[in-house]
Amino acid sequence: MEWNFKNGIPIYQQIVDEMTMRIASGSYAPGAKLPSVRDLAMDAGVNPNTMQRALAELERRGLVFSERTSGRFVTKEVAVLRKLHEELARVYFDEFAAKLMKIGMSATEISESIGKWISELPAQKAAE
């Protein structure tokens, strides 16, 4: 998987954000063993200490856990993953709504438009 880092944001925070998205999207499945710190660092092109810091933050957030001699794994806890999806959805919705309000749409117009857009999604995409 490709890593694209931006200037102005700490690298470890960008790693946390990217790993969070990979966990939320299922790229790293619940219960899956993560590559080693060294392998992840090499893949991302960062210092292993930077990757270790990011993984420690993911562990603090409950998204990954360590097994002493086996490595790190993605959480299997459905409640944690559901909360992650809700938090990410809220962030994206807030950004989306703010942009729509910036162009002059009211909350009612946004709500009506969202209902319309959802009904226009292909049935398969809406079910996902």
C-alpha positions in Angstrom: 0.0 0.0 0.0 1.2 3.5 -0.8 2.1 6.1 1.7 1.8 9.7 0.8 3.0 12.1 3.5 2.2 15.9 3.6 4.4 18.7 4.9 3.2 20.5 8.0 1.7 17.4 9.8 3.8 15.2 12.0 4.7 11.9 10.2 3.6 9.7 13.1 0.2 11.4 13.1 -0.2 10.8 9.3 0.7 7.2 10.0 -1.9 6.9 12.7 -4.5 8.5 10.4 -3.6 6.1 7.5 -3.5 3.0 9.7 -6.9 4.1 11.2 -8.4 4.3 7.7 -6.9 0.9 6.7 -8.5 -0.6 9.8 -11.8 1.1 9.3 -11.9 0.1 5.6 -11.0 -3.5 6.3 -7.7 -3.4 4.5 -6.4 -4.6 7.8 -9.2 -7.1 8.8 -10.3 -7.5 12.4 -8.0 -9.8 14.2 -5.4 -9.7 11.4 -1.7 -9.7 12.4 0.0 -6.5 11.4 3.4 -6.6 9.7 6.4 -6.0 12.0 7.4 -2.4 13.0 10.5 -2.8 10.8 8.5 -4.0 7.8 5.9 -1.3 8.2 8.6 1.4 8.6 10.4 0.2 5.5 7.2 0.1 3.5 6.4 3.7 4.6 9.9 4.9 4.2 10.1 6.1 7.8 12.3 5.5 10.9 11.2 2.4 12.9 10.9 4.7 16.0 8.4 6.8 14.2 6.4 3.8 13.2 6.6 2.5 16.8 5.2 5.8 18.1 2.3 5.6 15.7 1.5 2.0 16.6 1.7 2.8 20.3 -0.9 5.5 19.7 -3.1 3.0 17.8 -2.8 0.7 20.7 -3.7 3.4 23.2 -6.9 4.1 21.1 -7.8 0.4 21.3 -7.5 -0.2 17.5 -4.6 -2.7 17.8 -3.3 -4.9 20.6 0.0 -6.7 21.3 0.5 -10.3 22.1 3.9 -10.6 23.8 5.7 -12.9 21.4 3.4 -12.8 18.5 3.3 -9.2 17.4 0.5 -6.7 17.0 -3.1 -7.4 15.8 -6.1 -5.4 14.7 -8.8 -5.3 17.3 -11.6 -7.9 17.0 -14.0 -5.9 19.2 -17.0 -5.0 17.1 -17.9 -2.1 19.5 -14.5 -0.4 18.9 -14.8 -0.8 15.2 -18.4 0.5 15.1 -17.3 3.5 17.2 -14.4 4.1 14.8 -16.8 4.1 11.8 -19.2 6.6 13.6 -16.3 8.9 14.5 -14.9 9.0 11.0 -18.4 9.4 9.5 -18.9 12.4 11.8 -15.7 14.0 10.9 -16.4 13.6 7.1 -20.0 14.7 7.5 -19.0 17.8 9.5 -16.5 18.8 6.7 -19.1 18.1 4.0 -21.8 20.0 5.8 -19.5 23.0 6.4 -18.6 23.2 2.7 -22.3 23.0 1.7 -23.2 25.7 4.2 -20.3 27.8 2.9 -21.9 27.8 -0.6 -25.2 28.9 1.0 -27.2 25.7 1.6 -29.4 25.6 4.7 -29.5 22.6 7.0 -32.9 21.7 5.5 -31.6 21.8 1.9 -28.6 19.7 2.9 -30.9 17.1 4.6 -33.2 17.0 1.6 -30.3 16.7 -0.8 -28.7 13.9 1.2 -31.9 11.9 1.1 -32.1 12.4 -2.7 -28.4 11.5 -3.3 -28.8 8.3 -1.2 -31.8 7.3 -3.1 -29.9 7.7 -6.4 -27.0 5.5 -5.2 -26.9 2.1 -7.0 -28.7 -0.4 -4.7 -25.5 -2.4 -4.3 -23.5 0.7 -3.0 -26.3 1.8 -0.7 -26.4 -1.7 0.9 -22.7 -1.5 1.7 
